[in-house]
Every structure is written in C-alpha cells, then in structure tokens.
C-alpha cells in the first residue's frame, strides 16, 4: 500500500510555513497535486508518486532526515533544556522544520558521533537494549592502563550499582598515563563508560564516540558540524530494524 500523508502536514514538514499559512495558500489555489489545483489541505497525497507544486514549483519532500553530528562538549543531547545549549541549536536552518531529536544521549562533556533524526522507529530500534547495537568510544583516562584492565573490561566489570556489564572489546591505544583505550560496548547505561573505568579506579578525562554500529564518525566533520547520512550508512543502521 502506498504511504500517504495529509497535504498540510507534508507542506509544513517541507518548510512551507505553519498549517494555518498552508491552509490559506491552498485556499488561494497556489497548491496543485498532479497538475490540478486543490482546495482541501487535509487531502491525503502519496509521499512517493504524487507530485505536489506550490506556485508551480515542485515540492521536494522527504519524510525522514538522518544527520550525523560531531557533537562538541558543552551542549546537551536533548531537544530542550532550561540551562544548557542543546544539540538542536547546532542544526542548520534548512533542517530546522523537521522535528529532529538525538538518538540516545552523550554526556554534556562527551564529543563525537550523535545521530539526529525524526525517524522514531529507527531511533527506537537503535536504542533497544535487545538489539545490542555496538558503540565505540575513544577513552582517555588519568591512569596507566595495563593488560589486566583490558581483560577486566572485556569480561565485564561491576558498576557502582552492582550491575555487571556485558563483555566489551577494549583495545589499548596508549598505556599512559594518561592511558588511551578504544572501547566497544553493546549497551548504554547511564554514564556507562565513565562508570566502567571508575570500577577500575580510573577517571575518564576525555570521551569521544567514534562509531555507532559499523558506521564511523566522519573525520571530515569538525566539532559542531553535521551532514546527512550517506545511503550506505543509512542502510547499515536500517539493518537493525
Ligand atoms: N558513556 C559515558 O559515560 N558517557 C557518554 O556520554 C557515553 C557513554
């Protein structure tokens, strides 16, 4: 069955103004579907197949947007916050009308790969604990990292609340101090990476997410910048569905 959407919702999502503004555009006869002017803004149109024009110009419409952000430290992974800047404030103007939200959370001081989308289904699947989507972090700690620590992380450590973490992949990048580790985990407990190292008696002094699933952070994205996912990256994420 073809996917349909109300004309006013479609045009609002494509950035043509509020529902009220769109309603009056429709009433003025400025909006056509498949070449004929329409007068009902509640009309359902096929998101693929029907052609919609406003003032004769085709409406390029995409229901879902997927952005990869290189999150900088200092902003929070939320859609609204009373005190702090949010990652949504970094979104360029041309994406603002899509109702984007971050897929999961990175701490305020954590940098790196954060997905922003308006695809609730995909976000839900990527975060579902039973899907075990791996997340890789570059971790810098204030102590020396030894082989026994890596073995511990690999087997699972006991967090401050008694939870034993699932097996992780821990690769030594620098023994230090400061020690540097690439850590891949398949779960996402609150402050998980920091608490895993805390369990080893270390403090995380820098944390960056470098990959989600098999999709790495684009090294060409500087801090605070974002770009749309490539079709290949999106395909990779959709494998979890
Ligand atoms: N683990 C943490 O401790 N913080 C993050 O931001 C992400 C994972």
Boltz pocket constraint, residues with backbone or C-beta under 6 A from the ligand:
constraints:
  - pocket:
      binder: B
      contacts: [[A, 105], [A, 106], [A, 107], [A, 108], [A, 110], [A, 189], [A, 190], [A, 191], [A, 192], [A, 193], [A, 194], [A, 195], [A, 207]]
      max_distance: 6.0
